[in-house]
């Protein structure tokens, strides 16, 4: 057995798990702690990816770009722009009840996708953006993958620690209070609308960062990457399975789902070649089945939300 | 973080357990990466079957190198970068392929080449990634394609229309990399030649009615509508509605519109002013050889991109044979077996090619989709003809220059 090949594959999986973990952490702030049903994750992921690509890529004739800014500015820009776009969206949409919010955010993500596809002067349109620099991209294959993994791990760790700290602070308690009983929180003088908007913007900024990490890893981005299946619903499954309301659960869910998604293809490849093509759909089925089983037998997820202090369990 | 590491290790071990079966030393693996699930799910199976036909022929006629078998590893690139990089990473690292045929979609090609196959030094030949961006890849001469860039066809079509005396057209294109790429290169060439674009607009896929789009396009006063779309999808709807409402007199399509679904739905008598461009193999003997073999194996040779898929797989096999299985020499070998001069090799002539390579003679593969003389960027110039409707199928009426 080829150890180096396996190691390369494991490193690649870990990088994608890290990127999905950031998305899941962002969603956890919005759904897990604030009860905001954001079904437009792909939109904020795309904004982050395109912002960082435009800020850092080489000049190109047919689209905006060529600023060739340093990478860190690109990533910071991705978070800032994702947050800046999330703000007016949140301002308008967060007044809806959760089910309406879900519909509104699906619409918003679709609008973002269509703008990216059609506004060629800005985003390169359907051809996308190529020539995005990758940090340590000049190293040999394995070293370059390992260096990128190190970057991703540092960022996920930093995001995890910061989000965890924020949620243990009074802000986190307040958010849970608003989520569990909005009227009671309002009666105690908490400004519900403002706090929700904060959570929405924070979560979206993290999603933007994940998009930036993704675009530099692939050195390119095309609108095909903003598919809702792979950039919205997969993340919801990760969070629900891992345990919404628990940051470690979000990261674990990202790892479990991505490993099932990726490794199950190796398993189905062992089936006879006559049914190889049909077998590719088995993994979609396995993901769906996993979600059903988790919802049936462990609806709180693998790592449920920890109960803080002496507050009674949620109903 | 610990959990992530553990989970990753568990994943690797699982993979190791599954893959513990010993590999045959002399066998060679290539990856067939295709958009099996996702937006081109209807097209991918035929394309993969065509590539598999090439592999089956290699194995029937003496195998590869010293009696080894050529093995295909099928991966689902799902037409998006996330799955394409995942499938390519598995093919390159777990299955140790030395070349890949595919991915199919341009965005998937760009991502997989940039982050997996080029850094790992693996040859990639795509049969259907048509985006001009692929030409610009910094690819260490490892990315090739057997389908021409959209740029070629759009420009050739513009020159052909000018030559036929059409100077004013409206353009309707499907807003994806295929439609838009064609429309942009067509517009640039048509206007450079002194033609007038009287209407130019993109449309989204799958709407019920395009009458308002068509009315807007017709307002420019052109008699001719150029449609860059797929004839078994939205393109059919547009053509039908344009005919019903008499918006235009003449209709021109590119290869995506050359679909028999159009003739079946609209009828030959309504299509006397419908023309389309499509790639043709120059040596039609090659195309016949492929059509015969693919039909015999149960495939439909008219399905889109089957010829390019077959050629990509056959060329990769020839290159492996020529390079003696050495990964580092593959791209050089690919250029050598695909380019003139040399003894011509037609589709399916593996035994002959193998013998010539063993004797040290130069060969030149004449593919089903064209001669495949790769340029510096690994692109092929297109060979296109202009078709009209004749009976229940299409008939070529002129070569396009």
Interface residues (C-beta under 8 A of the other chain):
Chain A: X1 X2 X4 X5 X6 X7 X8 X9 X10 X12 X13 X14 X16 X17 X18 X21 X114 X117 X118 X120 X125 X126 X127 X128 X130 X131 X134 X140 X141 X144 X145 X153 X156 X157 X160 X217 X218 X219 X220 X221 X222 X223 X224 X225 X227 X230 X231 X248 X251 X252 X255 X256 X259 X261 X262 X263 X265 X266 X267 X269 X270 X273 X276 X277 X280 X281 X284
Chain B: X1 X3 X4 X5 X7 X8 X9 X10 X11 X12 X14 X15 X16 X18 X19 X20 X36 X37 X38 X44 X45 X48 X52 X72 X73 X74 X75 X76 X78 X79 X80 X81 X82 X83 X85 X86 X87 X89 X90 X92 X93 X94 X96 X105 X106 X107 X108 X110 X111 X114 X115 X116 X119 X120 X121 X131 X132 X133 X136 X137 X138 X175 X176 X177 X180 X181 X202 X204
